[in-house]
Amino acid sequence: MVTTSALIAVASVLTAFRITQSIGYSVCVGLMALEQSVQPI
């Protein structure tokens, strides 16, 4: 059987990955918008 601590560890890793992914996405969008505002194409 899977222990509770293993489930908590997996859940925390998945949550951290989602948070990192969303932060990275926001940073990429912000940088793209900044580049377009500074140097319009």
C-alpha positions, 0 to 999 in steps of 0.5 A: 500500500502507498503511504500517506507521506508518499502521497503528500510528497507526490502532491507537493511536487505536482503543486510546485511544478504547476506553480513554477509552470504558471510563473514561467508562463507569466514571465514569458508573456510579460517579456514578449509584451515588453519587447513589443512595447519597447520595439514594435514590430 
